[in-house]
């Protein structure tokens, strides 16, 4: 799968890219700030997205809206727990950081189903 990764912490982004590659997929685009993430969500072609909820103080919910409109499956990633994801977005799968290989594989598998 081609994956959009939206993550503002460099070390976490590198870790996620490694996990994605280990699972046999490819991160085709990465964004660390909301404007960049919105642009990529609107114009790039990918099969799945991983969205950090908080991007340097800006919430990634507008990116989720674009992805939902395009029919691209996505998950939220957060270190704050599921309470950081507000309705109606809290109906999406939420992965708690640090994200492990098994959890990421499950999320990608569900999206591909």
N, C-alpha and C positions, 0 to 999 in steps of 0.2 A: 504494500500500500504506500501511496505517496501521502506524506503527513505534513501539515502545517503545525509548527510549534510556536506558541506564544508564551514567552517566559522572560522575565526581566532580570533574573539572577543568572549570571554567566556560568557559574559552576553547575547550577541545576540544569541549565540548558545543555551543557556539554554532557552531563550524566544522562539526560533524557535522549539526546542524540545517540549515545552509545547503546542505551537500552533498545531503542528503535532498531538500530542496525543489527544488534544481537538477535533480535526477533525476526530478522529478514526483511525489514521494511526500510524506507528511506525518508528522512526529513528533507523535503524539497524546498521549504521556506521557513525562515525563523524571523520572529519579530520580538522586540523587547519593549516597545512603547505602543500605546493605543493607536495613534494615527497610522503608523506603519502596519500594525496588525489589521486595521480596517481596510487599508489599501490592498494588502495581500488577500484578505478574505473576499474582497470584491472581484479581484481580477485573476487570481492564480487558480490553477487546476490541481486539486488534490482530493484524496479519498476520505480523509479523516483529519481531525484537528484536536490538539491538546491546548487548552486555554488556562493559563495562570489567571486566577480571579483578580488579583490585585497587581496592576502594572505600575509600580511607582506612584501609588496613590489614586490611579484611575482604574475603575472597574472595567473588566473586559466584556460586560454584557452587550454593548453595541456590536461587538464582533460576533457574539453568539447569535444575535438577531440576524446578521447577514448570513451566517452559516445556515441557520434554520430556514431562512428564505430560499437559499440555494439548494437545500436538501442534503447538506454535507453533515454527516454525523460528527459529533464532538463530545469531549468530556472536559470537565473543569478539574483543575489541580489547585489545591490550596493547602497552606500550612496552618490555616486558621480553623479548620473543621467545617462541617457542612453548614453551620450557622452563618458563614460568610457569604453563602450563595442564597440570594433573596428570591422569593416567588416572582415570576413563574419559573425562573431558571433552576430552582431547586429540584425540579423533576428530572433533570439531566443526571447522568452518572457523575459522581464527584469522587476524585481520588485524593487521598490525603498524602501530603508530602511528609517524609521522603517516599517517593513512589518506587515500588519494587518491580522486578521483572515479571513476576506472576500477575500482579495487579494490572500492569500495562498490557500484558498479553491478553488478559481477560477482556479488557476494555476494547482492544482492537478486534478481537474475535467477535464480540457482540456487535460491533459496528459493521463487520463484514457479513454478518448473518442476514 
